[in-house]
Amino acid sequence: MMRSPFEQRPLDAAVADAAAATLEFDQARAWLQAAMAGVVEPLGAEVWVLDPALEQIVLVTHSVRGLVPPGGEVEPGECPREGAARELAEESGLRPRLSERPAAVAVRSFLPGLPVTLSLSYAAIADPEVPLIAEAGQPVSWIRLDQGWDSCFPDDVLRVRQYVKLLRSGAAAW
């Protein structure tokens, strides 16, 4: 399938980031390979914002999905990393540097009735003393990782904890 350069740049970035991700869930790399023959959209991107002690995470209260990391749909022509940074700023007011290597790649549907798509998770460290600025109707807060949280993605708690464990052990590079 021929794609315009406007469409190809984000897809190339998604493929590269999926290959480089520290963790893979839902056989995301194989799903992406099969999906490349058609349209891969919308891409999803989020940021796992952790405190320096790796004990807390920033979560947004979404009306349908529950507590989720800041993120959303990657806009046309935007690379997943750019989309993740934009969504993070819109939903929390935070603008930390994202980790060089994506934290994870997964396949999921973001709302009931939507098709599954590729989702890239990036990581960042932020100071919990910096005030969070929520998007209208979507409160944002720091949540302790040892508490867990209610989400339509129940595996997210374990996935983030797995990533933090790798960071603490030195097995994952920041």
N, C-alpha and C positions, 0 to 999 in steps of 0.2 A: 504494500500500500504506500503510495507517494504522500509525503507530508510536506507542508511548507516549512521553510526554515523557522518560522514563528512557532510552529507546532513541534518541530524536531528538537530544538534546543532544550525545552523542558523535559522531553522524553529521554534524550541522551543523558541529561543530568540525573534523572530518576533512575535510569539503568545503572549509571556509575555509582550513585549513592547506595542503591540496593545491593550491589556487589560488594561495597565497602562496609556495609553495616556490621556492627559488632554482633548483634543478635538477629536471628531470622525466626519468624513465627509463621504458621499457616502455610508453609511451603511457598512463601512469597516469591522467591527467585524463580522457581519453576512456573508459578502462575504467571509472572511477568513475561517470561519467555514465550509461553503459549499465547498470551494476550497481545503480544507485539504484532501479530498478524492483523489485528483489528484496531479499534479505537481504545486507547487506555485513558479514560477520563471519567470523572474528574480525578486527578491525583489528590491525595490527602497528605498533609504534613502537620506535625505537632512538635512541641518542645517540652522535654522533661526538665523543668527548671528546678534545680536542687540547691539547697543551702551549702555553704562551704564544708560543714560537718557531715554532709550526706545523710541527714536525718529528716529533712522536710522536703516537700514538693509543692509547687504552685499548681492549684487546680481551679478550674472554672466551673460554676454551677450552671449546667445547660438544662433548659426546660424539658427536653426529651431524654437526653443521654445521661443525665445525672452529673456526677463529678468527673471531669475529664481534664487532661492537660490542655493548655492553650493550643489551639490549632484549628485547621479547617481545610477548605478546598483551595487548591493551588489555582490561581487565576491564569487565564490563557496567556501564553508567552512568558510566564514566570517559572523559574526553576523551583523545585521543592524546597530547597534551603531558603530561598528568598521568600517563598510563601509562608514558611514556618516562622521566620523572623517578623514578617509583616503581621501575621495573626497574633503572635506573642505580644507585639507592641499594641495592637488594637485591643486585645482582650485583657492585658495586665498593665500596660504602660511600661513594661520592662524592655530593655534593649541590650541584654548581655551578649557577649561573643558566644556563638554556637560552637560546639565541639567540631574539630576537623572531620572526624569520622562519625557518620550517623550512628546513633545508639541502637536502632532496630529498624527492621523492615517487616511489614505484615500485610495481610490482605483482609479487608473488612468492608462492611456496609455501614455507612455513617448514620443512616436513618432507615426505619422500616420501609420496605418497598424500593429502596435504591439498590442498584447493582453493587456487587463487591468491586473494590478497586485497590490499588496499591497505596499503602500508607507508610510514610517515612517518619521516624521519630528521631529528633535531634536532641542533644543535651546541652545544658548551660548551667553555670553556677551564678547565683545572684545573692546579694545581701538581703536577708529577711527584714532588715531595718529600713530598707528603701520602700516607701509607700507604694502600694499597688493601686492602679487606677483601672477600675472595672469598666467594661463596655456596658452600655445601658441594658438592664434586664439580665445580666449575667455576672453575678457576684464572683469575685476571685479572692482566694485566700491561700495561706500556707497550711498544709496538712502534714502531720507527722507520718512518716512511712511505716512506723510500727502500728499504726491505728487501722489502716485499710480505709476504703471508701466505697460508697454505693455508686455504681456505674452500670451502664448497659454493656460495658466491656469488663466483665468481672476478672478476666485474666490480667488486666493492666497492672493491678497491684503487684502480682507476682512477677510480671515482666520487668517492671521498674526496679523491684527489689533485686532481681537477678542481675540487672545491669549495675546497680550500686555495689553488689557483692563483687562483681568483676572489677569495678573501679577500685574498691578498697584493697583487693588482692594484687592489684597491679596488672592483672590479665587484660584489662581494657585500657587503652591509651586515651587520654583526654585530648 
